[in-house]
Amino acid sequence: MKLKPKITIADHFLGIEDPRIDRTKRHNLIDIITIAVCAVICGADGWTAIETYGCAKYEWLKTFLELPNGIPSHDTFARLFAQINPQQFQECFLNWMKSIQKITNGEVIALDGKTLRGSYDKSSDQSAIVMVSAWATVNKLVLGQVKVDEKSNEITAIPELLKVLELSGCIVTIDAIGCQKEIVKLITQQDADYVITLKKNQENLYDEVEKLFQSGISTGFQGIEHSTYKTEERGHGRHEIRNYVTLSQIESRLNPDSIWSNFNSVGMVESIRLLDGKTTVETRYFISSLESDAKQFGNSIRSHWAVENSLHWVLDVALKEDNCRIRKDNAPQNFAILRHIAVNLLTQEKRVKRGIKNKQFLAAMDNKYLLSILALV
């Protein structure tokens, strides 16, 4: 298969084993994967939509795919993606992303979980699938994702994701569920830094950090190595002030036995929000391997929060992830990877100054534009 780029979609998915037995192979595996990738980029949100896209684009697809028996049916797409090994599909995705990503030193990599709400199946008592993704906040790329085991939680999925990422020189941010000694160790072993929300069930550490900040606030942080940073935002009737404080030289008090790897500072975010005449105050604490720099700490926290708008909102609004009813076997996980491929390639295409949804619309109408998106590989 030759599109125009030197590296083709086929090259990226060579590592996937065809799960079908020989007598059922009426369609080439790479033809099915290529049609699915192109269709999801163009806005397809299910197997019938992928088949519809393939039929509409048959003459164009025939110029670079073999298609020995025409366009596969939606049932064929569904059966195959339910059988494809998701670990192999994930590995191919990771290799593809490594070929286009340019992660800069100090970039924030946000690890965050998202529930695929449509994957819940009451009739079979199947819980909704949760995927943990790694999001490069500057380059706006999904670097990888791992499905949370149905009988577990994100604590087991995060280490699996960390093990397959290249994080050297980056700052990894995780919500409170990632506040685990083993997770911190895995991050620092890759020569990366971390900023992780401190959860209240780490009772001793949480209480000690809270007391340290309360004592510092009461004395103006006299004699305590600290750094401060403040942001203020107004808009839509909302006024929000965020005070960031970091304290360093705390290891002897908070980590005397060095059980937390590279534990160099603690941070506090005080968020004061004024909305409709009401004032709310929220305080959160963090542990970090960074030296005391409240501005860098604050930017890292804000970058992590942005994953909701930069990735999750796009997946839900543009790619309709929450409405997707794909549930069978490996299909939900594999379709999630197809969506992440689409998000990455559409985001990296900079020539057309439009949102993701309008880029999808244009790609569906203009084959040359779709080729320009695929040429990023």
Protein Blocks (a to p, Z undefined) as FASTA:
>chain_A
ZZkbmbdfklmmmmpccfbdfklmmbcfklmmmmmmmmmmnopabfklmmmmmmmmmmmm
mmmpgklnopadfklmmmmmmmpcfklmmmmmmmmmmmmgccdehiacdddddddfklpc
fknopacddddddddfklopafbdcdddfklcfklmmmmmmmmpcfehiacdddfklmcf
klmmmmmmnopacdddddfklmmlmmmmmmmmmmmmmnoogoiacddddddddeehiacd
ddddddehklmmmmmnopaghiabdcdddddddeehiacddddddddfbdcdfklmmmmm
mmmmmmmmmmmmmmmmmnommmpccfghjlmmmmmmmmmmmmmmmmmpmkbgcdfklmmm
mmmmmmmlmmmmmmmZZ
